[in-house]
Amino acid sequence: MHRIAIVLCTAIVLVMVEPLAQAKVNIDIDLSTQTMRVAADSGEAYVWPISSGRAGYLTPTGRYRPQRMYTMVHSLKYDNAPMPHSIFFRGGYAIHGSNSVRMLGRPASHGCIRLAPGNASVLFDLVKKQGASISISGATPVRATQMAQARRRTEALGYAPHRRVRPLKAWMADPLDL
């Protein structure tokens, strides 16, 4: 009789826990509109502006699941930049908060998905409680890419040093050009 009670209790617990295990957050990121749509099984729904990879720094597309989550992490690769509420989904790529909120809505990152800090915190809590599936589609807007490339060319030309060639005789007479 005792075994039957244990089996029955175990079955009841499994039936009650199964819906909790399946609860999840669907995160759909559209690179062409620079937006993130969040829909949680618990009922919450959000649409937020993002910044994805700028020219020369692509954001990977595809379907992912969260691999690692950190309340705060700093980028070793990019000048110890703070990445609050990071949800890593592929190697070093993450969805995280950013203080560069004025850049949201257009490509600006090194490939990560940037969010406003408050939105990143809300997303982090939802994913931590419910799990998530992440879908990234679309392509970085061409105009934004062209503008970034044009800006980079202009900046590079602005800082290009003038190269002066001196004849060997002039250099031998005055190597320091005093």
C-alpha positions in Angstrom: 0.0 0.0 0.0 2.9 2.3 0.9 4.4 1.8 -2.6 1.2 2.6 -4.4 0.9 5.9 -2.4 4.5 6.8 -3.4 3.9 6.1 -7.0 0.6 8.0 -7.0 2.3 11.0 -5.3 5.2 10.9 -7.8 2.7 10.9 -10.7 0.8 13.8 -9.3 4.0 15.8 -8.8 5.1 15.1 -12.4 1.8 16.1 -13.8 1.9 19.4 -11.9 5.6 20.1 -12.7 5.5 19.3 -16.4 3.7 22.6 -17.4 6.2 24.6 -15.5 9.1 22.9 -17.3 7.5 23.7 -20.7 6.9 27.4 -19.8 9.2 29.5 -21.9 9.8 32.9 -23.4 9.9 33.3 -27.2 12.4 36.0 -28.2 12.1 37.0 -31.9 14.8 39.4 -33.1 14.4 41.1 -36.5 17.7 42.6 -37.6 16.1 44.4 -40.6 13.8 46.5 -38.2 16.2 46.4 -35.3 13.4 45.2 -32.9 12.9 42.4 -30.4 9.5 40.8 -29.8 9.2 39.0 -26.5 6.2 36.7 -25.7 6.2 34.8 -22.5 3.9 31.8 -21.8 3.0 33.6 -18.5 1.3 36.4 -20.6 3.9 39.2 -20.7 4.6 40.6 -24.2 7.0 43.3 -25.2 8.4 45.0 -28.3 11.8 46.7 -27.8 14.3 48.5 -30.0 17.7 46.8 -30.2 21.2 47.5 -31.6 22.8 44.6 -33.5 26.1 44.3 -35.2 27.2 47.3 -37.2 29.2 47.2 -40.5 32.0 44.8 -40.2 30.5 43.0 -37.1 27.7 40.7 -38.0 25.1 39.3 -35.6 24.5 35.6 -36.3 21.1 34.5 -37.5 19.3 31.3 -36.6 17.6 29.6 -33.7 19.3 29.4 -30.3 18.7 28.6 -26.6 20.4 30.5 -23.7 23.8 28.9 -22.9 24.9 31.0 -20.0 23.4 33.9 -18.0 25.2 36.5 -15.9 23.8 39.4 -13.9 27.0 41.4 -14.8 29.9 40.6 -17.0 32.5 42.7 -18.7 33.8 42.3 -22.2 37.5 41.3 -22.2 37.6 41.8 -25.9 36.2 45.3 -26.0 37.8 47.5 -23.4 36.2 45.9 -20.4 32.8 47.2 -21.5 30.0 46.4 -19.1 27.3 43.9 -20.2 24.6 43.9 -17.6 22.0 41.1 -17.6 23.8 39.0 -20.3 22.1 36.0 -21.9 24.8 34.3 -24.0 23.3 32.3 -26.9 26.2 31.4 -29.1 29.9 31.5 -28.0 30.7 35.1 -27.1 27.4 36.5 -28.6 24.9 37.7 -26.0 21.7 39.7 -25.5 22.6 42.3 -22.9 21.9 45.8 -21.5 23.7 48.8 -22.8 24.1 52.4 -21.7 24.2 53.5 -25.4 20.5 53.9 -25.5 20.6 56.7 -28.1 21.9 54.1 -30.6 19.0 51.7 -30.1 17.0 51.1 -33.2 20.1 51.0 -35.5 23.2 48.7 -35.8 25.9 49.8 -33.3 27.3 46.7 -31.6 30.2 44.3 -32.3 27.6 41.6 -32.9 25.8 41.3 -29.7 22.1 42.3 -29.3 21.9 45.4 -27.1 18.9 46.5 -25.1 18.0 49.4 -22.8 19.2 48.4 -19.3 15.6 48.2 -17.8 14.5 46.0 -20.7 17.5 43.7 -20.4 16.7 43.3 -16.7 13.0 42.4 -17.4 14.1 39.9 -20.1 16.8 38.4 -17.9 14.3 37.7 -15.1 11.7 36.2 -17.5 14.3 33.9 -19.1 15.7 32.9 -15.7 12.3 31.8 -14.5 10.8 30.3 -17.7 13.6 29.4 -20.1 13.7 30.7 -23.7 14.0 30.1 -27.3 15.8 32.8 -29.4 15.2 33.4 -33.1 17.3 35.9 -35.0 16.3 36.7 -38.6 16.6 39.4 -41.2 19.6 41.3 -42.3 21.2 44.5 -41.1 19.6 47.5 -42.9 21.6 48.3 -46.0 21.3 52.0 -45.5 22.7 51.8 -42.0 25.6 49.7 -43.2 26.3 52.1 -46.0 26.2 55.1 -43.7 28.6 53.3 -41.2 31.0 52.5 -44.0 30.9 56.0 -45.4 31.5 57.4 -41.9 34.4 55.1 -41.4 36.0 56.1 -44.7 35.6 59.8 -43.8 37.1 59.3 -40.3 39.9 57.3 -41.7 40.8 60.0 -44.2 40.5 62.6 -41.5 43.2 60.9 -39.5 45.5 59.8 -42.3 48.9 61.3 -41.8 50.5 63.2 -44.7 53.4 61.1 -46.0 56.4 63.1 -47.0 59.2 61.5 -48.9 62.7 63.1 -48.6 65.6 62.3 -50.8 68.4 60.2 -49.3 70.9 63.1 -49.4 68.5 65.4 -47.4 68.0 62.6 -44.8 71.8 62.0 -44.5 72.4 65.7 -44.0 69.7 66.0 -41.3 68.1 62.6 -40.2 65.8 64.3 -37.7 64.6 66.9 -40.2 65.4 69.8 -37.8 
